[in-house]
């Protein structure tokens, strides 16, 4: 083979030594360059690691949880900015790694790992977008079920009629005698498959009819829309017992003192943040806190909760604390089925 550029005949000893020295430098420098490239582009920069840590620490994730999550990102070679708000990717990666990380672990270790990873999932995913709040109380309709707060009392009722100027609501004898002209009240209602709403208004008139009593309210220019849950929820059918709770102080510590059974109902959807309960009996909202008992996949769950809104058939409860560190049982129930759907969709896409 003729290689004129590699012809060393006639070259001086110095030129030959210099040639092989240059070749040696190139050969040795190549892996060093690859390593430097990998350090710069194949790993997380200190700036990004600091951002991830600060982001999660601000959302009450422990340092251990942060370290586990960063190890997952490194193992999967996934950029943090790519996984945030990419719901399917986040669930697929974290749930898959939860299964691996909890192999041969004690019950306590499993609870710690799952609770931390699911808390991260709740904070980096976004499933429900808030709708416009540029609305007024005319979104109410005749026949709508509502509950009206008057000072510390709450009254169930419904809208008799509504026009451009006023809202006419039905009132029983107690409600009719309690409300006075010009009183300020707060109206709450729920729109099915949407959210809970509320607005403040005043009493304009009281009408004493033969068959029923009517209270006339003014319209409100601003209506608050309450996003009942910001994290992934799952439709379900779980029987639940709801008890009233009084918070008492013992030795300087707060303790939940469970009272009487308030209502038996059925959880119709659940998230890590709370539940929606359907019920068909009388309900009293005299307690500030409630104690829930229900079973998921054979596991009994006890949770201290707070009422966020209700109507004549639905209670919306926010979890304050899930006892015995068992919040992961709720999230297993929610995320495992969602994860399975993602895997099935990926499989269908691959085989199209």
N, C-alpha and C positions, 0 to 999 in steps of 0.2 A: 504493500500500500504506500502510495506516494503522499507524504505529508510535508510539504515544503516549509510550513511554519514550525515544524518540529525537527528541523535539520540542524544537528549540533556539530556537524563536521566543520572544522575551521574555527569553531568558537573557542574563546579563551576559557581558562579554568574559572576565572571570576564570573564570566557570563553564564557558565553552566551552573555554578553555585547559586548565583542570583536567581536564575530561572526556577530551580527547585525550591529555593527559599520562598519565592512568590507563590508557587503551587501549595507549599505547606501552609502558608498563612491563609490562603483561600479555603483549604480543606478544614483547618481548625476553626476558622471564623464562621463557617456555615452553621454548625450546630449552635454556636453561641448566639447567632442572629435569630435562629428559630426559637430558642429559649426566650430571648428578649421580646420577640413578637408575641409569644404565648403569654408572657407576663403582662404585656400591655393590652392585648385584645382577647385572650382566652380566659382571663380571670376577672374578678370584680375589682374595680379600683377602690382605693381607700375612701374616696369621696362617696361612691355609690354604697359601700358597706355602711358608712356613717349615716347616709340618708335612710337606708332601709331600717337600721337600728332605731333612729330617732322617730321615724314614721310609726313603727310598731310599738315602741316604748310609750309614745303618746296615746296609744290605744290600749294601754294596760296589759301588753304582752310581756311576760317575764323574760329575763335575759336568756334563760335556758330555752324557752320557746323560740326566741329570735335566732339563737345559734342553730337549733334544729332546722328552722326554716331556711336559713342561709345555706346550710349544708345540702338541703334538698335542691335549692336553686343551682348550686355548684355541680351537684351530681347530674342533674338534668340538663345542665348547660343552658339554662333559661334566664334571660334578662328580666330583672324585676319589673321594669317598665312595660314589658310585653305581657306579663301575667296579670297586672292590676287592671281590673274591670273587664278582663277577658274571662268571663264566667266559666265557660266550658273547659278552657285550658287550666284555669286555677283549680277547679274541682277535680279534674282528671289527674293532675300531678300530685296534689296534696292527698287526696283519698287513697290513691295508689301507694303512696309512700307511707301513709298511716298504717296500712296493712302490713307493710314490711317492717316498720319501726316497732310495732307492738308484738312481733313474734317472740315467744318465750319470755314475755315480761310479766311482772306481777300485776295484780288488779290495780294497785295504787299507781304503778308506773304507766299502765295503759290509760287510766283516767287522766293523769297529768299530761301525757303526750296528746291524747285526743282532744282534751279541753283546750289546750293551747293552739293546736293546729286548726281546730274548728273556729276558734275566736279569730284567728288570722284570716280564715276564709270569709267569715262574716264581714271583715273590714276591708278586704280587697276585691270583693264582688259587689255588684249592684244590679238588682233585679227589678226594682220598682222605681219608676220615674214619677216625680211629683207633677201633678197637672196644674194648669193655670189657676190662680186664686182670684183672678179678676172677675168675680161673680158677686151677685147679691142674693138676698133671701128669696128671690122669686124662683130659685131652682127647686124650692119646695112645691109639692103638688097636693091637691085636695085628697084627703084620705091617708096622707103620710103619717106614719107613727113617729112621735117625738117624745122627748122627755124634757121638762122645763125645770130649771133650777131657780128657786126663789129663796134668797138668803141661804140657809143651810138645808132647806127642804127640796126634795125632787118629786115631780109629779109626772106620771105617765098619762099621755093623752094622744089625740090625733087632730089633724087639720081638717076643719069642717069645710072651709072654703078659702080661696086666696084670690085676690085681684091685684091691680097695679098699686093700690094704696095701702091695703091692710091684709093681715093674716087673722082669720077667725079660727079659734081653737075650742075644742070641747072642754068643759070643766065640770068636775063633780062638785058636791056641796062644800067639801073641805077646801078644795082649790079655789072655788068661787068666793068663799068667805075670806080666804087668806090674801088673795091678790087685791091690791088697791090701785086706783087710778094713778098713773105716773110712776108706778113701781118699776124698777129695773129688773129684768129677768134675762136668763141665758138659755137659749133653745139649742138642743142637741138632736141630731138625727143621723141616720146611716143610709147611704145610697148603695144598694146591692151591687156587688162586684166592683165597687169603687173604693169608698173610704168613709170616714166619719167626719161630720161637719158640725160647726157651732157658730152662733152669732149672738150678740147682745142687742137687746131691744127694750122697749117700754110698753106698759099697758096703756092703751088709749081709751078703752071703754069696756063696760061690763053689761051684758044683756041677759036678763032673767026671762027665759022662755018657759012656756008651759011644759014642754017635753024635755028640754035640755037647757043647760046654761052655756053661755058663750062669752069668751074673753077675746077682745079685739087687740091685736098687737100691731105695732108699726113695723114696716119693712126695715131691713138693715142694709146699708151700702156695702159693708164688708162682711164676708163670711170666711171663717177659718177652716181650712181643710187639714185634717189630721192624718198624716201618714201613719197608719196603725202599726205597721211593721216594716222595717227597712231591709230586712234580710230574708233569705229564701224561706218560703213557707210551703207546707205540704198539706194537701187535702187528706182528711182521714175520718175515722169514726172510732173515737175512744171514749168510753164512759168515764165520767169524772164526778167526784164528790167535792163540793165547795163549802168550806167552813169559814165562818167569820173569825177574825184574829184581832186581838188587842195587844199592842206593844207595851210591855211592862219593864220597869227597871229593877234589876236584881244585882246587888253588889257593884253598882256602877255600870253594869252592862245591860244592853237592851235584849229582851227575850220575847219571842212570839208566843203568846198565850192563846191556844186554840179554843174557840168558843163553840157554839152550836152549829149543826149542819144547816146551811142556808138554802142550798138547792142541789139537786142532782141533775146533771145534764150530759151533753155529748159534745166532745171536742170535734169540731168540723174542719178546722185547719190549725196548724201548729208551726211555729218557728222557734229558733233559739231565744227569741225575744219575748214570746208570749203565745196566747191561744185565743181562738174565737169559740165560744161555747154556746150551743143552742139549748134552750130550756123551755118548758111549757107549764111551769107552775109560778107561783108568786115569788118575787125576789125582792129582798130589802137591801138597799145600798147604804145602810146605816154604818157599816164598817169601812175604815180606810184601807185595811189590808185583808186579804183572803188566803186561805190555805187550801191548795189543790192536791187531791190524791187521784192518780190514774195509773194505768199499766200500759207499757209499751213492750211488745214482744216478750211478755213474761216477766219484765222488770218493773217493779213498783217505783213510781216517781212521786216525790213529795216536793211541792214548790210553794214558797211564799210569794204572793202576787198582789198587784194593785189594780183596781178597776180603772180603766182609761175611758171607756164609754159603754153605754148599753141602751137597748130598746126593749120592746116587750117580748122579743124572742131570742135576742143575742146579747151575750156578755163578751166584752173585749178586755182581756187581762194581760198585764205586763209582768213578766217574771222579775221579782226582786232577788230571789235566791233559790237555786235548786239544791236541795239538801244532799248530804253524803257524797258531794263531788260528782253527782251523776248527770250533769248536764250533757255529757257526751252521749248518753243513751238517746236523748232527744235528737241530737245532731246525727248520730248513726242512722236513725230512722229517716231523717230528712235527706241527708246527702248520699247515703248508699243507693237509694232508689234513683236519684238524679244521676249519679255516677253510672249506674247500669244503663240508663237511657242514652247517655253520651257514648258509651262503648258500643251499644247496639247501632246507633246512628253512624258511628265511624265505620263499623263493619259493613253496613249497607252501602256506604259511600265507596268503600274500597272494592266492593263486588259489583258495582254498577257497570 
